Amino acid sequence: MSAKKIQTALASGAEVLIPLDKLKKSPKNARKTLHREASIEAYAASIAAKGILQNLVVEPEFDSKGTATGFYFVTIGEGRRLAQLLRVKRKEIKKTEPIRCVIDTANDPHEISLDENITRESMHPADQFEAFKKLADERGFGAEEIAARFGVTPHVVRQRLRLSAVSPRLIEAYRNGEMGFEQLVAFALIDDHDRQEEIYSRLIYSRDPVTIRRMLTETNVAATDRRAIFVGHEAYTEAGGTILRDLFTEDRGGYFEDAALLDRLALEKLQSVAATLQKDEGWKWAEANLDFPHGHGLRRVYPRAVELSAEDLAAYEAVQAEFDVLTKQHESFEELPEDVDARFGELEAKIERFEALRYAYDADDIACGGAFVVLNHDGEVRVERGFIRPEDDNRQQNAPAKGSVQDGDDDGTAADDETESEGLSDSLVADLTAYRTLGLRLALSEQPDVALLSVTHALLAQTFYQGAEANVLDLHPGALFLGSHAVGIENTEAGRSWSDRHARWAAQLPRDVVDLWAFVVASTTIAAWRSSRTAQR
């Protein structure tokens, strides 16, 4: 540009076209912090779609002698200059691309740069996402196209379009400062305006986003719920279910909106597992439930210890030996190599299978018993075997009838069958029972070791033998189901350890309760002998 044209432009503030490579960053620019990369990307996308909508304001550069160098400092519009340079780098335009500018030497460059960055007011967010919605509705732009035209990601566009779907009443409350942005974002979780407004009217004390989301989804099922994990989102959606997604937070899979459908699908899948189990293992019945029916009232039998066949025992010992060798070789490793870790997994699976072969249910128990197939808190199937219904319980059907006459004493001790069969009067039965009770009290007080045996026998009888009587002692052990207080507690390390210990005791106990006393005496005698041997050492 000639000196004469420069002077004319300086005097009039006329709009001029200046090649991009003749523009420089002004040292007098009030903005010292670098433009964010995302902002430059947005500028570049906007310019590519719509051109530069606002002229740059520049001042000419002069050398030490006051001669124009032909370059210009950008007082206002540095972000647009950087965006055009980015487009040059991408080969969208040439470095000589003409840029519309206004030359201003009448004002202090630093002051007008400061004024540009301070006095302008950003568009209200509500205006922004409603404007995006207008582009989508009236011009048919999709999220990808809007994103390309404004230099943002399609996900950001979808978020803003989702916000525009919030109830107009709530958006107005946001405009008026009655609601924060994060609260509005929480309401965008659902599309139902009536539901949004109903929840908003119920928010009296706590209006935090977490509370809003919880109230909006109180009738839905989180994708982390055991039923959702078990059924899976594909099977659920194929059955006609819908999933609510939160575009603004990590929703870990969203919310399943049809709880009844999810329950039905979960139960049907459990019933399929139960049918397969019954067919493969031969149980008389297999019942599917979402939760374990703790009030079933059925007698339970447990598997008995059996000897492995010679072939299985040799294979088991070989697997265990390899496992022990690998463990010793890698005990100092902080992280196992992939192949070694995989081999450990294979060996552990084989060991578990062999351990399972060490215990087996009696064929008679399988023929008349059944299993409950239930859903764990983690979405995995849990099978509880060995339950016998009263109508299938041969042991109870063949047992002699028990007397039910109570002696009236505080102890509640029942008269035995022999005295009842002799036709004794009620008063005599009561007297005899009282004397018997007194004799037992005296005997147990003089023989604490026998008393301990009696307590152990009574507790074992009522814990492991359905319907067994305490006989000498009237003890009633209680068993609180901890899962009703802490969901999933049965699957913790302590819970599994306790369940395994219970099963091991059940496997060791005699099949019939009449043999329990001899077992308790023998076990106590062995324990006492071991204790005395330890003390002697």
Secondary structure, 3 states (H helix, E strand, C coil): CCHHHHHHHHHHCCEEEEEHHHEEECCCCCCCCCCCHHHHHHHHHHHHHHCCCCCEEEEEEECCCCCEEEEEEEEECHHHHHHHHHHHHCCCCCCCCEEEEEECCCCCHHHHHHHHHHCCCCCCHHHHHHHHHHHHHHCCCCHHHHHHHHCCCHHHHHHHHHHCCCCHHHHHHHHCCCCCHHHHHHHCCCCCHHHHHHHHHHCCCCCCHHHHHHHHCCCCEECCCHHHHHHCHHHHHHCCCCEECCCCCCCCCCEECCHHHHHHHHHHHHHHHHHHHHHHHCCCEEEECCCCCCCCCCEECCCEECCCCHHHHHHHHHHHHHHHHHHHHCCCCCCCCHHHHHHHHHHHHHHHHHHHHCEECCHHHHHHCEEEEEECCCCCEEEEEEEECHHHCHHHHHCCCCCCCECCCCCCCECCHHHHHCCCCHHHHHHHHHHHHHHHHHHHHHCHHHHHHHHHHHHHHHHHCCCCCCCCCCCCCCCCCHHHCCCCHHHCHHHHHHHHHHHHHHHHCCCCHHHHHHHHHHHHHHHHHHHHHHHHC
